[in-house]
Amino acid sequence: MYTIDNKDYPCCTSVTMKFIGGKWKAVILVYLLDKPKRYNEIRKLIPTITERTLSLQLKQLEEDGIINRRVYTKKPPLMVEYSLTDFGKTLLPVVNAITKWGIEASESSKKIIKKKVS
């Protein structure tokens, strides 16, 4: 049994999923792997996510110490940029493994069709 913030988790896998579980968190992390991105950049990269959901997922990732939220106020308009923390970067092998598995599954399955996004 593992406990984080007074919440019990039955195994270490459930601890990992606490941080990256859900439909969008891992996707957001994939897009932050190469460099920091602004909110609107992330929104454009994931066109099917709602603004509310993106905001909530970013907030949860920030609260969990996975990403940094940096606000630039010196030049209008206000700019907010998101990047991986050092703790978030420790998830790189996990995110890369999920990505690799997805590629292999899509290539080996006749049910999955890769669509190009324009």
PDB file as gemmi writes it, atoms N, CA and C in Angstrom:
CRYST1    1.000    1.000    1.000  90.00  90.00  90.00 P 1                      
ATOM      1  N   MET A   1       0.850  -1.179   0.000  1.00  0.00           N  
ATOM      2  CA  MET A   1       0.000   0.000   0.000  1.00  0.00           C  
ATOM      3  C   MET A   1       0.896   1.244   0.000  1.00  0.00           C  
ATOM      4  N   TYR A   2       0.530   2.216  -0.815  1.00  0.00           N  
ATOM      5  CA  TYR A   2       1.262   3.478  -0.926  1.00  0.00           C  
ATOM      6  C   TYR A   2       0.315   4.614  -0.571  1.00  0.00           C  
ATOM      7  N   THR A   3       0.830   5.622   0.108  1.00  0.00           N  
ATOM      8  CA  THR A   3       0.007   6.762   0.494  1.00  0.00           C  
ATOM      9  C   THR A   3       0.657   8.052   0.021  1.00  0.00           C  
ATOM     10  N   ILE A   4      -0.125   8.865  -0.695  1.00  0.00           N  
ATOM     11  CA  ILE A   4       0.312  10.186  -1.136  1.00  0.00           C  
ATOM     12  C   ILE A   4      -0.793  11.165  -0.782  1.00  0.00           C  
ATOM     13  N   ASP A   5      -0.427  12.228  -0.083  1.00  0.00           N  
ATOM     14  CA  ASP A   5      -1.399  13.243   0.329  1.00  0.00           C  
ATOM     15  C   ASP A   5      -2.607  12.626   1.020  1.00  0.00           C  
ATOM     16  N   ASN A   6      -2.344  11.701   1.926  1.00  0.00           N  
ATOM     17  CA  ASN A   6      -3.374  11.024   2.714  1.00  0.00           C  
ATOM     18  C   ASN A   6      -4.341  10.180   1.886  1.00  0.00           C  
ATOM     19  N   LYS A   7      -3.961   9.833   0.666  1.00  0.00           N  
ATOM     20  CA  LYS A   7      -4.783   8.955  -0.161  1.00  0.00           C  
ATOM     21  C   LYS A   7      -3.995   7.678  -0.409  1.00  0.00           C  
ATOM     22  N   ASP A   8      -4.660   6.539  -0.207  1.00  0.00           N  
ATOM     23  CA  ASP A   8      -4.004   5.241  -0.361  1.00  0.00           C  
ATOM     24  C   ASP A   8      -4.114   4.731  -1.791  1.00  0.00           C  
ATOM     25  N   TYR A   9      -3.031   4.102  -2.245  1.00  0.00           N  
ATOM     26  CA  TYR A   9      -2.964   3.488  -3.566  1.00  0.00           C  
ATOM     27  C   TYR A   9      -2.534   2.042  -3.383  1.00  0.00           C  
ATOM     28  N   PRO A  10      -3.211   1.105  -4.047  1.00  0.00           N  
ATOM     29  CA  PRO A  10      -2.926  -0.319  -3.815  1.00  0.00           C  
ATOM     30  C   PRO A  10      -1.591  -0.810  -4.360  1.00  0.00           C  
ATOM     31  N   CYS A  11      -1.040  -0.123  -5.375  1.00  0.00           N  
ATOM     32  CA  CYS A  11       0.232  -0.568  -5.946  1.00  0.00           C  
ATOM     33  C   CYS A  11       0.946   0.616  -6.592  1.00  0.00           C  
ATOM     34  N   CYS A  12       2.193   0.400  -6.964  1.00  0.00           N  
ATOM     35  CA  CYS A  12       2.973   1.484  -7.549  1.00  0.00           C  
ATOM     36  C   CYS A  12       2.442   1.911  -8.921  1.00  0.00           C  
ATOM     37  N   THR A  13       1.793   1.011  -9.646  1.00  0.00           N  
ATOM     38  CA  THR A  13       1.188   1.387 -10.925  1.00  0.00           C  
ATOM     39  C   THR A  13       0.089   2.417 -10.715  1.00  0.00           C  
ATOM     40  N   SER A  14      -0.695   2.252  -9.673  1.00  0.00           N  
ATOM     41  CA  SER A  14      -1.761   3.224  -9.399  1.00  0.00           C  
ATOM     42  C   SER A  14      -1.178   4.576  -8.984  1.00  0.00           C  
ATOM     43  N   VAL A  15      -0.002   4.568  -8.386  1.00  0.00           N  
ATOM     44  CA  VAL A  15       0.679   5.824  -8.060  1.00  0.00           C  
ATOM     45  C   VAL A  15       1.066   6.540  -9.360  1.00  0.00           C  
ATOM     46  N   THR A  16       1.626   5.804 -10.306  1.00  0.00           N  
ATOM     47  CA  THR A  16       1.987   6.391 -11.599  1.00  0.00           C  
ATOM     48  C   THR A  16       0.754   6.966 -12.284  1.00  0.00           C  
ATOM     49  N   MET A  17      -0.335   6.213 -12.277  1.00  0.00           N  
ATOM     50  CA  MET A  17      -1.552   6.663 -12.942  1.00  0.00           C  
ATOM     51  C   MET A  17      -2.175   7.869 -12.242  1.00  0.00           C  
ATOM     52  N   LYS A  18      -1.902   8.034 -10.955  1.00  0.00           N  
ATOM     53  CA  LYS A  18      -2.357   9.234 -10.249  1.00  0.00           C  
ATOM     54  C   LYS A  18      -1.770  10.473 -10.910  1.00  0.00           C  
ATOM     55  N   PHE A  19      -0.533  10.364 -11.354  1.00  0.00           N  
ATOM     56  CA  PHE A  19       0.154  11.499 -11.960  1.00  0.00           C  
ATOM     57  C   PHE A  19      -0.152  11.675 -13.448  1.00  0.00           C  
ATOM     58  N   ILE A  20      -0.258  10.578 -14.199  1.00  0.00           N  
ATOM     59  CA  ILE A  20      -0.419  10.725 -15.654  1.00  0.00           C  
ATOM     60  C   ILE A  20      -1.689  10.081 -16.194  1.00  0.00           C  
ATOM     61  N   GLY A  21      -2.559   9.598 -15.306  1.00  0.00           N  
ATOM     62  CA  GLY A  21      -3.773   8.930 -15.749  1.00  0.00           C  
ATOM     63  C   GLY A  21      -4.766   9.885 -16.388  1.00  0.00           C  
ATOM     64  N   GLY A  22      -5.734   9.319 -17.045  1.00  0.00           N  
ATOM     65  CA  GLY A  22      -6.741  10.113 -17.730  1.00  0.00           C  
ATOM     66  C   GLY A  22      -6.440  10.196 -19.213  1.00  0.00           C  
ATOM     67  N   LYS A  23      -7.354  10.798 -19.922  1.00  0.00           N  
ATOM     68  CA  LYS A  23      -7.263  10.824 -21.380  1.00  0.00           C  
ATOM     69  C   LYS A  23      -6.196  11.773 -21.909  1.00  0.00           C  
ATOM     70  N   TRP A  24      -5.894  12.857 -21.180  1.00  0.00           N  
ATOM     71  CA  TRP A  24      -5.092  13.926 -21.773  1.00  0.00           C  
ATOM     72  C   TRP A  24      -3.735  14.189 -21.149  1.00  0.00           C  
ATOM     73  N   LYS A  25      -3.494  13.788 -19.922  1.00  0.00           N  
ATOM     74  CA  LYS A  25      -2.235  14.159 -19.263  1.00  0.00           C  
ATOM     75  C   LYS A  25      -1.004  13.662 -20.011  1.00  0.00           C  
ATOM     76  N   ALA A  26      -0.998  12.410 -20.412  1.00  0.00           N  
ATOM     77  CA  ALA A  26       0.164  11.877 -21.137  1.00  0.00           C  
ATOM     78  C   ALA A  26       0.336  12.583 -22.480  1.00  0.00           C  
ATOM     79  N   VAL A  27      -0.781  12.932 -23.116  1.00  0.00           N  
ATOM     80  CA  VAL A  27      -0.717  13.638 -24.401  1.00  0.00           C  
ATOM     81  C   VAL A  27      -0.086  15.017 -24.202  1.00  0.00           C  
ATOM     82  N   ILE A  28      -0.503  15.710 -23.165  1.00  0.00           N  
ATOM     83  CA  ILE A  28       0.074  17.021 -22.854  1.00  0.00           C  
ATOM     84  C   ILE A  28       1.574  16.887 -22.620  1.00  0.00           C  
ATOM     85  N   LEU A  29       1.973  15.868 -21.859  1.00  0.00           N  
ATOM     86  CA  LEU A  29       3.390  15.662 -21.567  1.00  0.00           C  
ATOM     87  C   LEU A  29       4.195  15.391 -22.831  1.00  0.00           C  
ATOM     88  N   VAL A  30       3.624  14.638 -23.768  1.00  0.00           N  
ATOM     89  CA  VAL A  30       4.315  14.370 -25.033  1.00  0.00           C  
ATOM     90  C   VAL A  30       4.644  15.683 -25.736  1.00  0.00           C  
ATOM     91  N   TYR A  31       3.706  16.613 -25.734  1.00  0.00           N  
ATOM     92  CA  TYR A  31       3.926  17.881 -26.425  1.00  0.00           C  
ATOM     93  C   TYR A  31       4.868  18.820 -25.683  1.00  0.00           C  
ATOM     94  N   LEU A  32       5.098  18.555 -24.407  1.00  0.00           N  
ATOM     95  CA  LEU A  32       6.041  19.383 -23.643  1.00  0.00           C  
ATOM     96  C   LEU A  32       7.443  18.780 -23.593  1.00  0.00           C  
ATOM     97  N   LEU A  33       7.631  17.615 -24.204  1.00  0.00           N  
ATOM     98  CA  LEU A  33       8.936  16.940 -24.153  1.00  0.00           C  
ATOM     99  C   LEU A  33      10.047  17.757 -24.797  1.00  0.00           C  
ATOM    100  N   ASP A  34       9.778  18.337 -25.948  1.00  0.00           N  
ATOM    101  CA  ASP A  34      10.855  18.998 -26.688  1.00  0.00           C  
ATOM    102  C   ASP A  34      11.172  20.403 -26.206  1.00  0.00           C  
ATOM    103  N   LYS A  35      10.134  21.162 -25.823  1.00  0.00           N  
ATOM    104  CA  LYS A  35      10.373  22.536 -25.357  1.00  0.00           C  
ATOM    105  C   LYS A  35       9.120  23.072 -24.676  1.00  0.00           C  
ATOM    106  N   PRO A  36       9.263  24.147 -23.904  1.00  0.00           N  
ATOM    107  CA  PRO A  36       8.087  24.768 -23.280  1.00  0.00           C  
ATOM    108  C   PRO A  36       7.106  25.262 -24.340  1.00  0.00           C  
ATOM    109  N   LYS A  37       5.837  25.272 -23.955  1.00  0.00           N  
ATOM    110  CA  LYS A  37       4.807  25.722 -24.890  1.00  0.00           C  
ATOM    111  C   LYS A  37       3.801  26.619 -24.170  1.00  0.00           C  
ATOM    112  N   ARG A  38       3.231  27.533 -24.947  1.00  0.00           N  
ATOM    113  CA  ARG A  38       2.171  28.379 -24.431  1.00  0.00           C  
ATOM    114  C   ARG A  38       0.848  27.609 -24.469  1.00  0.00           C  
ATOM    115  N   TYR A  39      -0.106  28.097 -23.691  1.00  0.00           N  
ATOM    116  CA  TYR A  39      -1.422  27.458 -23.609  1.00  0.00           C  
ATOM    117  C   TYR A  39      -2.018  27.268 -25.006  1.00  0.00           C  
ATOM    118  N   ASN A  40      -2.022  28.330 -25.808  1.00  0.00           N  
ATOM    119  CA  ASN A  40      -2.631  28.251 -27.137  1.00  0.00           C  
ATOM    120  C   ASN A  40      -1.900  27.284 -28.059  1.00  0.00           C  
ATOM    121  N   GLU A  41      -0.599  27.135 -27.888  1.00  0.00           N  
ATOM    122  CA  GLU A  41       0.149  26.159 -28.682  1.00  0.00           C  
ATOM    123  C   GLU A  41      -0.325  24.737 -28.357  1.00  0.00           C  
ATOM    124  N   ILE A  42      -0.478  24.462 -27.067  1.00  0.00           N  
ATOM    125  CA  ILE A  42      -0.942  23.146 -26.633  1.00  0.00           C  
ATOM    126  C   ILE A  42      -2.362  22.912 -27.146  1.00  0.00           C  
ATOM    127  N   ARG A  43      -3.189  23.921 -27.035  1.00  0.00           N  
ATOM    128  CA  ARG A  43      -4.590  23.827 -27.490  1.00  0.00           C  
ATOM    129  C   ARG A  43      -4.657  23.489 -28.975  1.00  0.00           C  
ATOM    130  N   LYS A  44      -3.803  24.098 -29.786  1.00  0.00           N  
ATOM    131  CA  LYS A  44      -3.789  23.826 -31.225  1.00  0.00           C  
ATOM    132  C   LYS A  44      -3.277  22.421 -31.534  1.00  0.00           C  
ATOM    133  N   LEU A  45      -2.353  21.925 -30.722  1.00  0.00           N  
ATOM    134  CA  LEU A  45      -1.810  20.588 -30.929  1.00  0.00           C  
ATOM    135  C   LEU A  45      -2.813  19.490 -30.570  1.00  0.00           C  
ATOM    136  N   ILE A  46      -3.751  19.820 -29.677  1.00  0.00           N  
ATOM    137  CA  ILE A  46      -4.769  18.855 -29.244  1.00  0.00           C  
ATOM    138  C   ILE A  46      -6.143  19.463 -29.530  1.00  0.00           C  
ATOM    139  N   PRO A  47      -6.564  19.506 -30.786  1.00  0.00           N  
ATOM    140  CA  PRO A  47      -7.795  20.223 -31.143  1.00  0.00           C  
ATOM    141  C   PRO A  47      -9.074  19.637 -30.555  1.00  0.00           C  
ATOM    142  N   THR A  48      -9.060  18.371 -30.144  1.00  0.00           N  
ATOM    143  CA  THR A  48     -10.285  17.760 -29.616  1.00  0.00           C  
ATOM    144  C   THR A  48     -10.472  17.952 -28.116  1.00  0.00           C  
ATOM    145  N   ILE A  49      -9.509  18.563 -27.441  1.00  0.00           N  
ATOM    146  CA  ILE A  49      -9.640  18.821 -26.008  1.00  0.00           C  
ATOM    147  C   ILE A  49     -10.381  20.142 -25.809  1.00  0.00           C  
ATOM    148  N   THR A  50     -11.261  20.183 -24.819  1.00  0.00           N  
ATOM    149  CA  THR A  50     -11.957  21.435 -24.532  1.00  0.00           C  
ATOM    150  C   THR A  50     -11.042  22.356 -23.736  1.00  0.00           C  
ATOM    151  N   GLU A  51     -11.311  23.640 -23.787  1.00  0.00           N  
ATOM    152  CA  GLU A  51     -10.495  24.598 -23.033  1.00  0.00           C  
ATOM    153  C   GLU A  51     -10.571  24.312 -21.535  1.00  0.00           C  
ATOM    154  N   ARG A  52     -11.747  23.978 -21.058  1.00  0.00           N  
ATOM    155  CA  ARG A  52     -11.931  23.683 -19.632  1.00  0.00           C  
ATOM    156  C   ARG A  52     -11.089  22.474 -19.220  1.00  0.00           C  
ATOM    157  N   THR A  53     -11.158  21.415 -20.017  1.00  0.00           N  
ATOM    158  CA  THR A  53     -10.404  20.205 -19.701  1.00  0.00           C  
ATOM    159  C   THR A  53      -8.909  20.470 -19.745  1.00  0.00           C  
ATOM    160  N   LEU A  54      -8.447  21.197 -20.763  1.00  0.00           N  
ATOM    161  CA  LEU A  54      -7.022  21.514 -20.848  1.00  0.00           C  
ATOM    162  C   LEU A  54      -6.580  22.306 -19.624  1.00  0.00           C  
ATOM    163  N   SER A  55      -7.354  23.294 -19.244  1.00  0.00           N  
ATOM    164  CA  SER A  55      -7.013  24.097 -18.064  1.00  0.00           C  
ATOM    165  C   SER A  55      -6.943  23.240 -16.804  1.00  0.00           C  
ATOM    166  N   LEU A  56      -7.915  22.351 -16.636  1.00  0.00           N  
ATOM    167  CA  LEU A  56      -7.928  21.478 -15.456  1.00  0.00           C  
ATOM    168  C   LEU A  56      -6.745  20.515 -15.441  1.00  0.00           C  
ATOM    169  N   GLN A  57      -6.430  19.928 -16.595  1.00  0.00           N  
ATOM    170  CA  GLN A  57      -5.319  18.985 -16.674  1.00  0.00           C  
ATOM    171  C   GLN A  57      -3.988  19.679 -16.406  1.00  0.00           C  
ATOM    172  N   LEU A  58      -3.816  20.875 -16.974  1.00  0.00           N  
ATOM    173  CA  LEU A  58      -2.593  21.641 -16.724  1.00  0.00           C  
ATOM    174  C   LEU A  58      -2.471  21.995 -15.245  1.00  0.00           C  
ATOM    175  N   LYS A  59      -3.582  22.381 -14.644  1.00  0.00           N  
ATOM    176  CA  LYS A  59      -3.570  22.734 -13.216  1.00  0.00           C  
ATOM    177  C   LYS A  59      -3.195  21.523 -12.362  1.00  0.00           C  
ATOM    178  N   GLN A  60      -3.750  20.348 -12.680  1.00  0.00           N  
ATOM    179  CA  GLN A  60      -3.429  19.130 -11.927  1.00  0.00           C  
ATOM    180  C   GLN A  60      -1.961  18.749 -12.098  1.00  0.00           C  
ATOM    181  N   LEU A  61      -1.467  18.840 -13.315  1.00  0.00           N  
ATOM    182  CA  LEU A  61      -0.055  18.523 -13.558  1.00  0.00           C  
ATOM    183  C   LEU A  61       0.861  19.492 -12.815  1.00  0.00           C  
ATOM    184  N   GLU A  62       0.454  20.747 -12.747  1.00  0.00           N  
ATOM    185  CA  GLU A  62       1.236  21.733 -12.005  1.00  0.00           C  
ATOM    186  C   GLU A  62       1.195  21.445 -10.501  1.00  0.00           C  
ATOM    187  N   GLU A  63       0.004  21.155  -9.972  1.00  0.00           N  
ATOM    188  CA  GLU A  63      -0.140  20.849  -8.547  1.00  0.00           C  
ATOM    189  C   GLU A  63       0.655  19.613  -8.145  1.00  0.00           C  
ATOM    190  N   ASP A  64       0.774  18.663  -9.070  1.00  0.00           N  
ATOM    191  CA  ASP A  64       1.527  17.437  -8.793  1.00  0.00           C  
ATOM    192  C   ASP A  64       3.026  17.604  -9.010  1.00  0.00           C  
ATOM    193  N   GLY A  65       3.456  18.795  -9.421  1.00  0.00           N  
ATOM    194  CA  GLY A  65       4.873  19.059  -9.600  1.00  0.00           C  
ATOM    195  C   GLY A  65       5.462  18.511 -10.890  1.00  0.00           C  
ATOM    196  N   ILE A  66       4.597  18.174 -11.847  1.00  0.00           N  
ATOM    197  CA  ILE A  66       5.054  17.602 -13.115  1.00  0.00           C  
ATOM    198  C   ILE A  66       5.443  18.707 -14.097  1.00  0.00           C  
ATOM    199  N   ILE A  67       4.693  19.803 -14.089  1.00  0.00           N  
ATOM    200  CA  ILE A  67       4.987  20.909 -15.000  1.00  0.00           C  
ATOM    201  C   ILE A  67       5.113  22.220 -14.227  1.00  0.00           C  
ATOM    202  N   ASN A  68       5.833  23.150 -14.840  1.00  0.00           N  
ATOM    203  CA  ASN A  68       5.936  24.529 -14.351  1.00  0.00           C  
ATOM    204  C   ASN A  68       4.993  25.404 -15.152  1.00  0.00           C  
ATOM    205  N   ARG A  69       4.411  26.366 -14.496  1.00  0.00           N  
ATOM    206  CA  ARG A  69       3.609  27.384 -15.163  1.00  0.00           C  
ATOM    207  C   ARG A  69       4.303  28.712 -14.932  1.00  0.00           C  
ATOM    208  N   ARG A  70       4.744  29.328 -16.012  1.00  0.00           N  
ATOM    209  CA  ARG A  70       5.473  30.590 -15.891  1.00  0.00           C  
ATOM    210  C   ARG A  70       4.668  31.696 -16.573  1.00  0.00           C  
ATOM    211  N   VAL A  71       4.417  32.751 -15.821  1.00  0.00           N  
ATOM    212  CA  VAL A  71       3.636  33.874 -16.330  1.00  0.00           C  
ATOM    213  C   VAL A  71       4.581  35.027 -16.641  1.00  0.00           C  
ATOM    214  N   TYR A  72       4.509  35.509 -17.867  1.00  0.00           N  
ATOM    215  CA  TYR A  72       5.295  36.666 -18.292  1.00  0.00           C  
ATOM    216  C   TYR A  72       4.366  37.879 -18.294  1.00  0.00           C  
ATOM    217  N   THR A  73       4.702  38.861 -17.458  1.00  0.00           N  
ATOM    218  CA  THR A  73       3.836  40.034 -17.344  1.00  0.00           C  
ATOM    219  C   THR A  73       4.487  41.305 -17.874  1.00  0.00           C  
ATOM    220  N   LYS A  74       5.724  41.225 -18.276  1.00  0.00           N  
ATOM    221  CA  LYS A  74       6.453  42.447 -18.680  1.00  0.00           C  
ATOM    222  C   LYS A  74       5.938  43.047 -19.974  1.00  0.00           C  
ATOM    223  N   LYS A  75       5.512  42.207 -20.915  1.00  0.00           N  
ATOM    224  CA  LYS A  75       5.027  42.784 -22.154  1.00  0.00           C  
ATOM    225  C   LYS A  75       3.589  42.321 -22.418  1.00  0.00           C  
ATOM    226  N   PRO A  76       2.711  43.257 -22.657  1.00  0.00           N  
ATOM    227  CA  PRO A  76       1.345  42.858 -22.968  1.00  0.00           C  
ATOM    228  C   PRO A  76       1.291  42.222 -24.348  1.00  0.00           C  
ATOM    229  N   PRO A  77       0.402  41.309 -24.634  1.00  0.00           N  
ATOM    230  CA  PRO A  77      -0.524  40.721 -23.673  1.00  0.00           C  
ATOM    231  C   PRO A  77       0.176  39.705 -22.773  1.00  0.00           C  
ATOM    232  N   LEU A  78      -0.476  39.382 -21.684  1.00  0.00           N  
ATOM    233  CA  LEU A  78       0.031  38.408 -20.727  1.00  0.00           C  
ATOM    234  C   LEU A  78       0.323  37.088 -21.435  1.00  0.00           C  
ATOM    235  N   MET A  79       1.458  36.485 -21.120  1.00  0.00           N  
ATOM    236  CA  MET A  79       1.818  35.211 -21.732  1.00  0.00           C  
ATOM    237  C   MET A  79       2.100  34.184 -20.640  1.00  0.00           C  
ATOM    238  N   VAL A  80       1.555  32.981 -20.808  1.00  0.00           N  
ATOM    239  CA  VAL A  80       1.773  31.889 -19.875  1.00  0.00           C  
ATOM    240  C   VAL A  80       2.419  30.742 -20.643  1.00  0.00           C  
ATOM    241  N   GLU A  81       3.488  30.204 -20.063  1.00  0.00           N  
ATOM    242  CA  GLU A  81       4.236  29.132 -20.711  1.00  0.00           C  
ATOM    243  C   GLU A  81       4.333  27.941 -19.766  1.00  0.00           C  
ATOM    244  N   TYR A  82       4.216  26.745 -20.322  1.00  0.00           N  
ATOM    245  CA  TYR A  82       4.290  25.518 -19.538  1.00  0.00           C  
ATOM    246  C   TYR A  82       5.515  24.719 -19.952  1.00  0.00           C  
ATOM    247  N   SER A  83       6.176  24.123 -18.968  1.00  0.00           N  
ATOM    248  CA  SER A  83       7.347  23.292 -19.232  1.00  0.00           C  
ATOM    249  C   SER A  83       7.408  22.175 -18.200  1.00  0.00           C  
ATOM    250  N   LEU A  84       8.184  21.157 -18.510  1.00  0.00           N  
ATOM    251  CA  LEU A  84       8.365  20.055 -17.568  1.00  0.00           C  
ATOM    252  C   LEU A  84       9.295  20.470 -16.432  1.00  0.00           C  
ATOM    253  N   THR A  85       8.986  20.047 -15.234  1.00  0.00           N  
ATOM    254  CA  THR A  85       9.890  20.235 -14.102  1.00  0.00           C  
ATOM    255  C   THR A  85      10.933  19.114 -14.162  1.00  0.00           C  
ATOM    256  N   ASP A  86      11.922  19.178 -13.300  1.00  0.00           N  
ATOM    257  CA  ASP A  86      12.888  18.080 -13.215  1.00  0.00           C  
ATOM    258  C   ASP A  86      12.176  16.781 -12.846  1.00  0.00           C  
ATOM    259  N   PHE A  87      11.206  16.875 -11.938  1.00  0.00           N  
ATOM    260  CA  PHE A  87      10.406  15.702 -11.548  1.00  0.00           C  
ATOM    261  C   PHE A  87       9.607  15.209 -12.750  1.00  0.00           C  
ATOM    262  N   GLY A  88       9.032  16.123 -13.519  1.00  0.00           N  
ATOM    263  CA  GLY A  88       8.281  15.753 -14.719  1.00  0.00           C  
ATOM    264  C   GLY A  88       9.147  15.068 -15.752  1.00  0.00           C  
ATOM    265  N   LYS A  89      10.404  15.495 -15.857  1.00  0.00           N  
ATOM    266  CA  LYS A  89      11.320  14.879 -16.820  1.00  0.00           C  
ATOM    267  C   LYS A  89      11.629  13.421 -16.481  1.00  0.00           C  
ATOM    268  N   THR A  90      11.436  13.034 -15.220  1.00  0.00           N  
ATOM    269  CA  THR A  90      11.647  11.633 -14.851  1.00  0.00           C  
ATOM    270  C   THR A  90      10.590  10.733 -15.484  1.00  0.00           C  
ATOM    271  N   LEU A  91       9.511  11.326 -15.998  1.00  0.00           N  
ATOM    272  CA  LEU A  91       8.461  10.563 -16.675  1.00  0.00           C  
ATOM    273  C   LEU A  91       8.783  10.284 -18.147  1.00  0.00           C  
ATOM    274  N   LEU A  92       9.881  10.850 -18.654  1.00  0.00           N  
ATOM    275  CA  LEU A  92      10.227  10.676 -20.067  1.00  0.00           C  
ATOM    276  C   LEU A  92      10.255   9.203 -20.500  1.00  0.00           C  
ATOM    277  N   PRO A  93      10.908   8.310 -19.753  1.00  0.00           N  
ATOM    278  CA  PRO A  93      10.905   6.906 -20.180  1.00  0.00           C  
ATOM    279  C   PRO A  93       9.497   6.310 -20.220  1.00  0.00           C  
ATOM    280  N   VAL A  94       8.658   6.708 -19.292  1.00  0.00           N  
ATOM    281  CA  VAL A  94       7.279   6.200 -19.241  1.00  0.00           C  
ATOM    282  C   VAL A  94       6.499   6.695 -20.452  1.00  0.00           C  
ATOM    283  N   VAL A  95       6.566   7.988 -20.720  1.00  0.00           N  
ATOM    284  CA  VAL A  95       5.841   8.581 -21.848  1.00  0.00           C  
ATOM    285  C   VAL A  95       6.371   8.022 -23.164  1.00  0.00           C  
ATOM    286  N   ASN A  96       7.678   7.871 -23.275  1.00  0.00           N  
ATOM    287  CA  ASN A  96       8.254   7.288 -24.493  1.00  0.00           C  
ATOM    288  C   ASN A  96       7.804   5.836 -24.691  1.00  0.00           C  
ATOM    289  N   ALA A  97       7.714   5.076 -23.607  1.00  0.00           N  
ATOM    290  CA  ALA A  97       7.255   3.683 -23.703  1.00  0.00           C  
ATOM    291  C   ALA A  97       5.784   3.623 -24.121  1.00  0.00           C  
ATOM    292  N   ILE A  98       4.957   4.512 -23.581  1.00  0.00           N  
ATOM    293  CA  ILE A  98       3.545   4.566 -23.967  1.00  0.00           C  
ATOM    294  C   ILE A  98       3.423   4.920 -25.444  1.00  0.00           C  
ATOM    295  N   THR A  99       4.219   5.896 -25.885  1.00  0.00           N  
ATOM    296  CA  THR A  99       4.199   6.316 -27.286  1.00  0.00           C  
ATOM    297  C   THR A  99       4.628   5.167 -28.201  1.00  0.00           C  
ATOM    298  N   LYS A 100       5.706   4.494 -27.843  1.00  0.00           N  
ATOM    299  CA  LYS A 100       6.212   3.372 -28.645  1.00  0.00           C  
ATOM    300  C   LYS A 100       5.171   2.266 -28.737  1.00  0.00           C  
ATOM    301  N   TRP A 101       4.544   1.949 -27.622  1.00  0.00           N  
ATOM    302  CA  TRP A 101       3.527   0.901 -27.614  1.00  0.00           C  
ATOM    303  C   TRP A 101       2.354   1.303 -28.513  1.00  0.00           C  
ATOM    304  N   GLY A 102       1.948   2.560 -28.462  1.00  0.00           N  
ATOM    305  CA  GLY A 102       0.853   3.040 -29.302  1.00  0.00           C  
ATOM    306  C   GLY A 102       1.166   2.930 -30.784  1.00  0.00           C  
ATOM    307  N   ILE A 103       2.395   3.261 -31.144  1.00  0.00           N  
ATOM    308  CA  ILE A 103       2.821   3.140 -32.543  1.00  0.00           C  
ATOM    309  C   ILE A 103       2.779   1.677 -32.980  1.00  0.00           C  
ATOM    310  N   GLU A 104       3.342   0.799 -32.159  1.00  0.00           N  
ATOM    311  CA  GLU A 104       3.367  -0.623 -32.503  1.00  0.00           C  
ATOM    312  C   GLU A 104       1.960  -1.204 -32.577  1.00  0.00           C  
ATOM    313  N   ALA A 105       1.098  -0.810 -31.650  1.00  0.00           N  
ATOM    314  CA  ALA A 105      -0.276  -1.312 -31.652  1.00  0.00           C  
ATOM    315  C   ALA A 105      -1.027  -0.832 -32.881  1.00  0.00           C  
ATOM    316  N   SER A 106      -0.815   0.418 -33.263  1.00  0.00           N  
ATOM    317  CA  SER A 106      -1.520   0.945 -34.428  1.00  0.00           C  
ATOM    318  C   SER A 106      -1.026   0.317 -35.718  1.00  0.00           C  
ATOM    319  N   GLU A 107       0.249  -0.039 -35.767  1.00  0.00           N  
ATOM    320  CA  GLU A 107       0.797  -0.666 -36.969  1.00  0.00           C  
ATOM    321  C   GLU A 107       0.398  -2.132 -37.088  1.00  0.00           C  
ATOM    322  N   SER A 108       0.179  -2.793 -35.963  1.00  0.00           N  
ATOM    323  CA  SER A 108      -0.134  -4.220 -36.006  1.00  0.00           C  
ATOM    324  C   SER A 108      -1.636  -4.507 -35.988  1.00  0.00           C  
ATOM    325  N   SER A 109      -2.438  -3.507 -35.730  1.00  0.00           N  
ATOM    326  CA  SER A 109      -3.882  -3.709 -35.645  1.00  0.00           C  
ATOM    327  C   SER A 109      -4.572  -3.214 -36.901  1.00  0.00           C  
ATOM    328  N   LYS A 110      -5.462  -4.030 -37.416  1.00  0.00           N  
ATOM    329  CA  LYS A 110      -6.227  -3.609 -38.583  1.00  0.00           C  
ATOM    330  C   LYS A 110      -7.396  -2.713 -38.187  1.00  0.00           C  
ATOM    331  N   LYS A 111      -7.658  -2.616 -36.905  1.00  0.00           N  
ATOM    332  CA  LYS A 111      -8.773  -1.804 -36.425  1.00  0.00           C  
ATOM    333  C   LYS A 111      -8.377  -0.344 -36.236  1.00  0.00           C  
ATOM    334  N   ILE A 112      -7.087  -0.075 -36.092  1.00  0.00           N  
ATOM    335  CA  ILE A 112      -6.618   1.280 -35.846  1.00  0.00           C  
ATOM    336  C   ILE A 112      -6.152   1.893 -37.149  1.00  0.00           C  
ATOM    337  N   ILE A 113      -6.683   3.039 -37.472  1.00  0.00           N  
ATOM    338  CA  ILE A 113      -6.310   3.729 -38.694  1.00  0.00           C  
ATOM    339  C   ILE A 113      -5.692   5.062 -38.311  1.00  0.00           C  
ATOM    340  N   LYS A 114      -4.466   5.281 -38.754  1.00  0.00           N  
ATOM    341  CA  LYS A 114      -3.781   6.530 -38.454  1.00  0.00           C  
ATOM    342  C   LYS A 114      -4.283   7.607 -39.410  1.00  0.00           C  
ATOM    343  N   LYS A 115      -4.765   8.695 -38.832  1.00  0.00           N  
ATOM    344  CA  LYS A 115      -5.238   9.811 -39.639  1.00  0.00           C  
ATOM    345  C   LYS A 115      -4.230  10.932 -39.554  1.00  0.00           C  
ATOM    346  N   LYS A 116      -4.004  11.593 -40.662  1.00  0.00           N  
ATOM    347  CA  LYS A 116      -3.128  12.758 -40.664  1.00  0.00           C  
ATOM    348  C   LYS A 116      -3.934  13.976 -40.266  1.00  0.00           C  
ATOM    349  N   VAL A 117      -3.380  14.753 -39.354  1.00  0.00           N  
ATOM    350  CA  VAL A 117      -4.017  15.995 -38.929  1.00  0.00           C  
ATOM    351  C   VAL A 117      -3.411  17.129 -39.727  1.00  0.00           C  
ATOM    352  N   SER A 118      -4.261  17.927 -40.327  1.00  0.00           N  
ATOM    353  CA  SER A 118      -3.733  19.032 -41.141  1.00  0.00           C  
ATOM    354  C   SER A 118      -3.655  20.313 -40.358  1.00  0.00           C  
TER     355      SER A 118                                                      
END                                                                             
